[in-house]
Amino acid sequence: MSEHSANSSTPAATGRTRAVKAVIPAAGLATRFLPATKAVPKELLPVVDRPVLQYIVEEATQAGIGDVLLITGRGKTSMVDHFDRRPDLEARLEAKGDQKTLDAVRRPSELAEIYTCRQPEQLGLGHAVGYAESHVGDQPFAVLLGDEFVKPSEPLLPAMLELQARTGGVVLAFFEVDPADTKRYGIASVEPAESELTDIGEVVKVTGMVEKPKPEDAPSNLAVLGRYVLPGRIFDAIRRTEPGSGGEIQLTDAMELLRTEGVPVHAIVYRGTRYDTGMPLGYLQTVVQIAAERDDLGGEFRKWLAEFVNSDAAGGSGT
């Protein structure tokens, strides 16, 4: 039994249906983390005691989504196992009277209905999302990339779902980056959104998108965060999209194709806390940030961290 909201599919005032399914593309090889990811999917790397992927599924369920499709690849079946029951482990914990750990072990299986689809080749994000068509159909759906998530107390997805239900188009999320870093992200050009949409948040209308431009060619410093809410017609656009940056079928290019054909594209500029676990440095920063904020670990961990940093600055070993 998943914990998503019972009224999550209520149509918006426009009569359009609110998205109730999410797709998580997670078939990549995670070469930046090798050799750790040779046998362990990057999405299961732990952030203290929960894998990255669980944080992402929890983000979806917090927004009222109870149907999640994982786009997986070879050697990644353990991602599905994480959301399955473990009766043997549960029985042992119950016998020990360890209710806290028992609840934590059961929680992944109670979050949402988890489905999977295999992407046999990694040919770009657009290519991966295209495999969701048979599961999603022609309904709107959310896409959550498997290597970043936001702070639960600063949610992003609910506003994106509402915005898409009102417009019926493509909805993105942006965050500001240093101009020197535009070559790492999809970058957008924007203009003010329609006045009737501004009650949702910091909404902008997207007038163009380009994948990983050089700083001198970037139209802005607004980068695409790994959250999308898309109409069902994106699948046809993906089929008509030629390989782009890196020789891959880019989701950015498919969305830009829809925009040029008249589909509205809007975005919410996110000012909250974003955790990026896609690279080793960002992953380590995420672990430290979340550990430092934990009620059960934070006090002692922050004390040790300060001592370590001060000792290191003084040339000591920190141990």
Secondary structure as UniProt FT lines:
FT   TURN            6..9
FT   TURN            13..14
FT   STRAND          21..25
FT   HELIX           31..33
FT   TURN            34..35
FT   HELIX           36..38
FT   HELIX           42..44
FT   STRAND          46..47
FT   TURN            48..49
FT   STRAND          50..51
FT   HELIX           52..62
FT   TURN            63..64
FT   STRAND          67..72
FT   TURN            74..75
FT   HELIX           78..82
FT   HELIX           87..96
FT   HELIX           99..111
FT   STRAND          113..118
FT   HELIX           125..130
FT   TURN            131..132
FT   HELIX           133..136
FT   TURN            137..138
FT   STRAND          141..144
FT   TURN            146..147
FT   STRAND          148..150
FT   TURN            152..153
FT   HELIX           157..167
FT   STRAND          170..176
FT   HELIX           179..184
FT   STRAND          186..192
FT   HELIX           195..197
FT   TURN            198..199
FT   STRAND          203..211
FT   HELIX           215..217
FT   STRAND          222..230
FT   TURN            232..233
FT   HELIX           234..239
FT   HELIX           245..247
FT   HELIX           251..260
FT   TURN            261..262
FT   STRAND          265..269
FT   STRAND          274..276
FT   HELIX           280..293
FT   TURN            295..297
FT   HELIX           298..313
FT   TURN            314..315
//
